[in-house]
Amino acid sequence: MNFFFAEFARLMWGPWLLFLLLGAGFILTVRLGGIQFRNLFYAFQLTFSKEREGKGDVSHFAALMTAMAATVGMGNIAGVSTAVALGGPGAIFWMWITGLLGMATKYAEGFLAVKYRKINEHGEISGGPMYYLEFGLGQKWLGVCFAAFGALAAFGIGNMIQANTAAHAVSEALGISNFAMGLVLAFFTGLVIIGGIKRIAEVASYFVPLMVAIYFVGAFFVIFHNLDHLAAGIQLIFEHAFTGTAATGGFIGASLAKTIRYGVARGLFSNESGMGSAPIAAAAAKTNQPAKQALVSMTGTFLDTLVVCSLTALALSATGVWTSGETGVALTIQAFSHGLPGNWGPMIVTLGAATFAFSSILAWEYYGEKCFEYLFKGKWIVGYRYVWVMFVFIGAMVKLEIVWNFSDAMNALMAIPNLIGLILLSGTLARETQSYEMGIRDGSIDKFD
């Protein structure tokens, strides 16, 4: 089974899918007139505004933080360092390109999620790709496919892998057993998710800004400590983006194709643009205009890839540790150790890994639950939450190679129906976005209400 899923995942995540994800971002950027560049400042204003009208369960900010809880994770710590270790510093440039195009994709996902969302029998909002595939595109079978793949992927990438990462990080740093850490994670996960989206969003609204701030401060000190090498590090990123990287130190070298591949793949892994997961959270936002939450949603990709990932990348390039031969979390720890005294570097990376993983567990539970709700018409939701908590405990202790391969395969299968929906609905998306912007200009639509 492990061999099957490994080969299937390798096939699914080939150049064709990366091209499709980037291509969708490019098509949407063109059709929307570069909305991510024109309206970024306005989007951040909306993020912190309070909608006084409109249906929904949570605020713009809370919906964004729930989505950020899932996207700001191991991709920002281990994903970036792996991209640099295997593709060279130039991979960061292509990660940035992925983020810029991905903002248009995330806008489209957020818009369609709000436009086609429904109210379930409990009076809660349900939305996401399965709903715009069924009610927007008229292809329920694609919605069922997405929901099935999403519900399965959630237990891998959003549950067991995250629990295992957090448990191992804390175990190595503090000597706490995986068994004990599994119990702690399962207990606190249960406390939060029993309250549904409102509790998850409330925790995420406080937890995500705090964990990003701690990681930001740590990365900033590393960069500041190596300020004299920062310009050279940035130069490396742009030079190697179009040439590849020669072998040096413990770095074995990378062709241009390899540089682009790892930059794009790890960028998409980090910000999840096109995967279809984030719009499930966006659908819950309290708003009277789909475009408003869509604009807020695209700021998540900006913050994840252009800010948090960039901090890790600049720390790696400025300290020069990317040539050491290390990869993943170990490489990020090396970089932080070069700029922070004592054990502060390893502790901040470990704390970041553990907190990012826990926040992802919370957000992905909501994603998986909504997929499960769509498939089974809202039945057995409480049972789903108990099973989720149990798998958090199991995930902290088991070996996860097969889970990684299974999750990679399911994530790819999630992306395909979602991208089909985004591209085929891009005409509706462009027309309604244009109508919204005209309403803002002539005053018939209030910018913030």
C-alpha positions as CSV (number, residue, x, y, z in Angstrom):
1,M,0.0,0.0,0.0
2,N,2.8,2.4,0.9
3,F,4.5,1.7,-2.5
4,F,1.2,2.2,-4.3
5,F,0.4,5.5,-2.7
6,A,4.0,6.7,-3.0
7,E,4.0,6.1,-6.8
8,F,0.5,7.4,-7.2
9,A,1.4,10.6,-5.3
10,R,4.5,11.1,-7.4
11,L,2.5,10.7,-10.6
12,M,-0.2,13.1,-9.4
13,W,2.2,15.8,-8.2
14,G,4.1,15.7,-11.5
15,P,4.8,18.8,-13.6
16,W,1.4,18.7,-15.2
17,L,-0.4,19.4,-11.9
18,L,2.0,22.2,-10.9
19,F,1.5,23.7,-14.4
20,L,-2.3,23.4,-13.9
21,L,-2.2,25.1,-10.5
22,L,0.0,28.0,-11.8
23,G,-1.9,28.2,-15.0
24,A,-5.2,28.6,-13.1
25,G,-3.6,31.4,-11.1
26,F,-2.4,33.1,-14.2
27,I,-5.8,32.8,-16.0
28,L,-7.6,34.2,-13.0
29,T,-5.1,37.0,-12.6
30,V,-5.8,38.1,-16.2
31,R,-9.6,37.7,-16.1
32,L,-9.8,39.6,-12.8
33,G,-7.5,42.4,-14.1
34,G,-4.7,41.8,-11.5
35,I,-7.1,42.2,-8.6
36,Q,-4.4,41.1,-6.1
37,F,-2.2,44.0,-7.1
38,R,-4.9,46.7,-7.5
39,N,-6.8,46.0,-4.2
40,L,-4.3,44.6,-1.7
41,F,-4.5,47.7,0.6
42,Y,-8.3,47.7,0.5
43,A,-8.3,43.9,1.2
44,F,-6.3,44.5,4.4
45,Q,-8.7,47.3,5.4
46,L,-11.6,44.8,5.0
47,T,-9.8,42.2,7.1
48,F,-10.0,44.4,10.2
49,S,-13.5,45.8,9.5
50,K,-16.6,44.5,11.2
51,E,-19.5,43.6,8.9
52,R,-22.7,44.9,10.4
53,E,-24.9,43.1,7.8
54,G,-25.0,39.8,6.0
55,K,-25.4,36.1,6.9
56,G,-22.5,34.2,8.4
57,D,-21.1,32.6,11.5
58,V,-17.9,34.6,12.1
59,S,-16.2,37.8,11.2
60,H,-13.9,38.5,8.2
61,F,-10.9,38.4,10.5
62,A,-12.0,35.2,12.2
63,A,-12.6,33.4,8.9
64,L,-9.2,34.5,7.7
65,M,-7.5,33.3,10.9
66,T,-9.2,29.9,10.7
67,A,-7.8,29.5,7.1
68,M,-4.4,30.9,8.2
69,A,-4.4,28.3,11.0
70,A,-4.3,25.6,8.4
71,T,-1.9,27.3,5.9
72,V,0.6,28.7,8.3
73,G,2.3,25.5,9.3
74,M,5.1,23.1,8.5
75,G,5.3,24.5,5.0
76,N,6.6,27.8,6.4
77,I,9.3,26.1,8.5
78,A,10.2,22.7,6.8
79,G,8.7,23.4,3.4
80,V,10.8,26.5,2.7
81,S,14.0,25.0,4.0
82,T,13.4,21.9,1.9
83,A,12.9,24.0,-1.2
84,V,16.2,25.9,-0.6
85,A,18.1,22.7,0.3
86,L,17.0,20.9,-2.9
87,G,16.5,23.7,-5.3
88,G,18.9,26.4,-4.1
89,P,18.1,30.0,-3.1
90,G,16.5,30.7,-6.5
91,A,13.6,28.4,-5.5
92,I,12.4,31.3,-3.2
93,F,11.8,33.5,-6.2
94,W,9.5,30.9,-7.8
95,M,7.8,30.5,-4.4
96,W,7.1,34.3,-4.5
97,I,5.7,34.0,-8.0
98,T,3.5,31.1,-6.9
99,G,2.2,33.3,-4.0
100,L,1.4,36.3,-6.2
101,L,-0.5,34.2,-8.7
102,G,-2.1,32.2,-5.9
103,M,-3.6,35.3,-4.5
104,A,-6.0,35.5,-7.5
105,T,-6.8,31.8,-7.0
106,K,-7.6,32.3,-3.4
107,Y,-9.8,35.3,-4.3
108,A,-11.7,33.2,-6.7
109,E,-12.1,30.4,-4.1
110,G,-13.4,32.8,-1.4
111,F,-15.8,34.5,-3.8
112,L,-17.4,31.3,-5.0
113,A,-17.5,29.8,-1.5
114,V,-19.6,32.7,-0.2
115,K,-21.8,33.0,-3.4
116,Y,-22.9,29.4,-3.3
117,R,-22.9,28.7,0.4
118,K,-25.9,27.2,2.1
119,I,-27.5,27.2,5.6
120,N,-27.7,23.7,7.2
121,E,-30.4,22.3,9.5
122,H,-28.6,23.6,12.6
123,G,-28.6,27.2,11.2
124,E,-24.9,27.1,10.4
125,I,-23.2,28.1,7.2
126,S,-21.8,25.4,4.9
127,G,-19.8,26.2,1.8
128,G,-16.7,25.4,-0.2
129,P,-15.8,23.7,-3.5
130,M,-18.4,21.0,-3.2
131,Y,-21.1,23.6,-3.1
132,Y,-19.9,25.7,-6.0
133,L,-19.3,22.6,-8.0
134,E,-22.8,21.4,-7.4
135,F,-24.9,24.6,-7.4
136,G,-22.6,26.9,-9.6
137,L,-21.3,24.4,-12.1
138,G,-24.2,22.0,-11.9
139,Q,-21.9,19.0,-11.5
140,K,-22.8,17.3,-8.2
141,W,-20.5,14.3,-8.9
142,L,-17.5,16.6,-8.9
143,G,-18.7,18.1,-5.5
144,V,-19.0,14.5,-4.1
145,C,-15.5,13.7,-5.4
146,F,-14.0,16.8,-3.8
147,A,-15.7,16.2,-0.5
148,A,-14.7,12.5,-0.4
149,F,-11.0,13.3,-1.1
150,G,-11.1,16.2,1.3
151,A,-12.6,14.2,4.2
152,L,-9.9,11.5,3.7
153,A,-7.0,14.0,3.2
154,A,-8.0,15.8,6.4
155,F,-7.1,12.8,8.6
156,G,-3.7,12.7,7.0
157,I,-2.2,16.1,6.3
158,G,-4.5,17.9,8.8
159,N,-4.5,15.4,11.7
160,M,-2.0,12.6,12.1
161,I,1.0,14.3,10.3
162,Q,0.5,17.5,12.3
163,A,0.1,15.6,15.6
164,N,3.2,13.6,14.9
165,T,5.3,16.7,13.9
166,A,4.3,18.5,17.1
167,A,4.9,15.4,19.3
168,H,8.4,14.8,17.9
169,A,9.4,18.4,18.0
170,V,8.5,18.7,21.7
171,S,9.9,15.3,22.5
172,E,13.3,16.2,21.1
173,A,13.4,19.6,22.7
174,L,11.9,18.9,26.2
175,G,12.1,15.1,26.5
176,I,8.3,14.6,26.8
177,S,7.2,11.3,25.5
178,N,5.1,11.1,22.3
179,F,2.4,9.2,24.3
180,A,2.1,12.1,26.8
181,M,2.2,14.7,24.1
182,G,-0.5,12.8,22.2
183,L,-2.8,12.9,25.2
184,V,-2.3,16.6,25.7
185,L,-2.9,17.4,22.0
186,A,-6.0,15.2,21.9
187,F,-7.4,16.8,25.1
188,F,-7.0,20.4,23.9
189,T,-8.2,19.5,20.4
190,G,-11.4,18.1,21.9
191,L,-11.9,21.1,24.1
192,V,-11.8,23.4,21.1
193,I,-13.6,21.5,18.3
194,I,-16.6,20.5,20.5
195,G,-17.7,24.2,20.1
196,G,-17.7,24.0,16.3
197,I,-16.6,26.8,13.9
198,K,-17.3,29.6,16.4
199,R,-15.0,28.1,19.0
200,I,-12.3,27.2,16.4
201,A,-12.4,30.7,14.9
202,E,-12.3,32.3,18.3
203,V,-9.2,30.3,19.3
204,A,-7.6,30.9,15.9
205,S,-8.2,34.7,16.1
206,Y,-5.9,34.8,19.2
207,F,-3.6,31.9,18.6
208,V,-2.5,32.5,15.0
209,P,-1.4,36.2,15.4
210,L,0.5,35.2,18.6
211,M,2.4,32.3,17.0
212,V,3.2,34.2,13.9
213,A,4.5,37.2,16.0
214,I,6.8,34.9,18.0
215,Y,8.2,33.3,14.9
216,F,8.5,36.8,13.2
217,V,10.5,38.2,16.1
218,G,12.8,35.2,16.1
219,A,13.4,35.4,12.3
220,F,13.9,39.2,12.5
221,F,16.7,38.8,15.1
222,V,18.4,36.2,12.9
223,I,18.2,38.5,9.9
224,F,19.3,41.5,11.9
225,H,22.3,39.6,13.4
226,N,23.4,38.7,9.8
227,L,22.5,42.1,8.3
228,D,25.8,42.5,6.6
229,H,25.1,39.3,4.6
230,L,21.5,40.1,3.8
231,A,22.1,41.9,0.5
232,A,24.2,39.1,-0.8
233,G,21.6,36.6,0.3
234,I,18.9,38.4,-1.6
235,Q,21.2,38.7,-4.6
236,L,21.6,34.9,-4.6
237,I,17.8,34.4,-4.7
238,F,17.5,36.5,-7.9
239,E,20.7,35.2,-9.6
240,H,19.9,31.6,-9.1
241,A,16.2,31.9,-10.0
242,F,17.1,31.8,-13.7
243,T,20.3,29.8,-13.7
244,G,20.0,27.0,-11.2
245,T,22.7,26.6,-8.5
246,A,26.2,25.0,-8.7
247,A,27.3,22.5,-6.1
248,T,28.9,24.2,-3.1
249,G,29.6,23.1,0.5
250,G,27.2,20.3,1.4
251,F,24.8,21.5,-1.4
252,I,24.8,19.1,-4.3
253,G,23.6,21.6,-6.9
254,A,20.3,22.1,-8.7
255,S,19.3,22.6,-12.4
256,L,17.0,25.5,-13.3
257,A,14.1,23.0,-13.8
258,K,14.7,21.7,-10.3
259,T,14.9,25.2,-8.9
260,I,11.5,26.1,-10.4
261,R,9.9,22.7,-9.5
262,Y,10.8,22.9,-5.8
263,G,9.9,26.6,-5.5
264,V,6.5,26.1,-7.1
265,A,5.7,22.8,-5.3
266,R,6.7,24.1,-1.8
267,G,4.9,27.4,-2.4
268,L,1.7,25.7,-3.2
269,F,2.1,23.2,-0.3
270,S,2.5,26.2,2.0
271,N,-0.3,28.5,0.9
272,E,-2.8,25.8,-0.4
273,S,-4.0,28.1,-3.2
274,G,-6.1,26.0,-5.6
275,M,-6.4,23.1,-3.2
276,G,-9.9,24.0,-2.2
277,S,-9.4,23.8,1.6
278,A,-9.4,27.5,2.6
279,P,-12.7,28.5,0.9
280,I,-14.5,26.1,3.4
281,A,-13.5,28.6,6.1
282,A,-14.2,31.6,4.0
283,A,-17.8,30.5,3.4
284,A,-18.5,31.0,7.2
285,A,-17.7,34.7,7.1
286,K,-20.4,37.2,8.0
287,T,-20.7,39.3,4.8
288,N,-23.3,40.6,2.4
289,Q,-20.9,40.7,-0.6
290,P,-18.9,37.6,-1.8
291,A,-16.2,40.0,-3.1
292,K,-15.4,41.3,0.4
293,Q,-14.5,37.9,1.9
294,A,-12.7,37.0,-1.3
295,L,-10.5,40.0,-0.9
296,V,-9.8,39.1,2.7
297,S,-9.1,35.5,1.7
298,M,-6.4,36.5,-0.7
299,T,-4.5,38.4,2.0
300,G,-3.9,34.9,3.6
301,T,-1.7,33.9,0.7
302,F,0.1,37.2,0.9
303,L,0.8,36.8,4.6
304,D,1.7,33.1,4.3
305,T,4.0,33.1,1.3
306,L,5.2,36.7,0.9
307,V,5.7,37.4,4.6
308,V,6.2,34.2,6.8
309,C,7.9,32.1,4.1
310,S,10.1,35.0,3.2
311,L,11.3,35.4,6.8
312,T,12.5,31.7,6.8
313,A,14.0,32.1,3.3
314,L,15.9,35.3,4.2
315,A,17.2,33.7,7.4
316,L,18.5,30.7,5.4
317,S,20.1,32.8,2.7
318,A,21.6,35.5,5.0
319,T,23.2,33.0,7.4
320,G,24.5,30.8,4.5
321,V,23.5,27.6,6.2
322,W,21.6,26.4,3.1
323,T,24.9,24.9,1.8
324,S,25.3,22.7,4.9
325,G,23.6,19.6,3.4
326,E,20.8,19.7,6.1
327,T,17.1,19.9,5.1
328,G,13.7,20.4,6.6
329,V,13.3,21.6,10.2
330,A,16.9,20.8,11.0
331,L,18.1,23.4,8.5
332,T,15.8,26.1,9.9
333,I,17.1,25.3,13.4
334,Q,20.6,25.8,12.1
335,A,19.7,29.2,10.7
336,F,18.0,30.4,13.9
337,S,20.9,29.2,15.9
338,H,23.2,31.6,14.0
339,G,21.3,34.6,15.1
340,L,19.9,33.8,18.6
341,P,21.9,33.2,21.8
342,G,22.0,29.9,23.7
343,N,19.1,27.5,22.9
344,W,16.7,30.2,21.8
345,G,17.0,29.3,18.1
346,P,16.0,25.7,18.5
347,M,13.3,26.6,21.1
348,I,11.6,29.1,18.8
349,V,11.6,26.7,15.8
350,T,10.3,23.9,18.0
351,L,7.6,26.1,19.5
352,G,6.7,27.3,16.0
353,A,6.5,23.7,14.7
354,A,4.3,22.6,17.7
355,T,1.9,25.6,17.6
356,F,1.7,25.7,13.9
357,A,0.8,22.0,13.9
358,F,-1.8,22.4,16.6
359,S,-3.5,25.2,14.8
360,S,-3.6,23.2,11.6
361,I,-5.3,20.3,13.5
362,L,-8.1,22.7,14.5
363,A,-8.7,24.2,11.1
364,W,-8.5,20.9,9.2
365,E,-11.0,19.4,11.5
366,Y,-13.5,22.0,10.3
367,Y,-12.6,21.4,6.7
368,G,-13.0,17.6,7.1
369,E,-16.2,18.0,9.0
370,K,-17.8,20.1,6.4
371,C,-16.8,17.6,3.7
372,F,-18.2,14.8,5.8
373,E,-21.4,16.9,6.4
374,Y,-21.9,17.3,2.6
375,L,-21.5,13.6,2.0
376,F,-23.8,12.4,4.8
377,K,-26.3,15.3,5.0
378,G,-25.2,16.4,8.4
379,K,-25.4,13.0,10.2
380,W,-22.9,11.7,12.7
381,I,-21.0,15.0,13.1
382,V,-20.5,14.5,16.8
383,G,-19.1,11.0,16.1
384,Y,-16.8,12.5,13.5
385,R,-15.3,14.9,16.1
386,Y,-14.7,12.1,18.6
387,V,-12.9,10.0,15.9
388,W,-10.9,13.1,15.0
389,V,-9.6,13.5,18.5
390,M,-8.8,9.7,18.7
391,F,-6.7,10.0,15.5
392,V,-4.8,13.0,17.0
393,F,-3.6,10.7,19.8
394,I,-2.8,7.9,17.4
395,G,-0.9,10.2,15.0
396,A,1.4,11.4,17.7
397,M,2.9,7.9,18.1
398,V,2.8,6.0,14.7
399,K,5.2,6.0,11.8
400,L,3.8,8.2,9.1
401,E,5.4,7.4,5.7
402,I,2.3,5.8,4.3
403,V,0.1,8.6,5.8
404,W,2.3,11.2,4.0
405,N,2.0,9.4,0.7
406,F,-1.7,8.8,1.1
407,S,-2.3,12.5,2.0
408,D,-0.2,13.7,-1.0
409,A,-2.4,11.6,-3.3
410,M,-5.7,12.9,-1.7
411,N,-4.6,16.5,-1.8
412,A,-3.8,16.2,-5.5
413,L,-7.2,14.6,-6.1
414,M,-8.9,17.5,-4.1
415,A,-7.2,20.1,-6.3
416,I,-8.4,18.7,-9.7
417,P,-12.2,19.2,-9.3
418,N,-11.6,22.5,-7.5
419,L,-9.5,23.9,-10.4
420,I,-12.1,22.7,-12.9
421,G,-14.7,24.6,-11.1
422,L,-12.6,27.8,-10.7
423,I,-11.7,27.9,-14.4
424,L,-15.2,27.1,-15.7
425,L,-16.8,29.6,-13.3
426,S,-14.2,32.3,-14.0
427,G,-16.7,34.2,-16.4
428,T,-19.3,34.5,-13.6
429,L,-16.5,35.5,-11.2
430,A,-15.2,38.2,-13.5
431,R,-18.6,39.7,-14.2
432,E,-19.7,39.9,-10.6
433,T,-16.3,41.2,-9.5
434,Q,-16.6,44.0,-12.1
435,S,-20.1,44.8,-10.9
436,Y,-18.9,45.0,-7.3
437,E,-16.1,47.4,-8.2
438,M,-18.5,49.6,-10.2
439,G,-20.8,49.7,-7.2
440,I,-17.9,50.8,-5.0
441,R,-17.0,53.5,-7.4
442,D,-20.6,54.9,-7.9
443,G,-21.4,54.6,-4.2
444,S,-24.2,52.1,-4.5
445,I,-22.1,49.6,-2.5
446,D,-20.5,50.6,0.8
447,K,-16.8,49.7,0.9
448,F,-17.0,48.3,4.5
449,D,-20.7,47.6,5.3
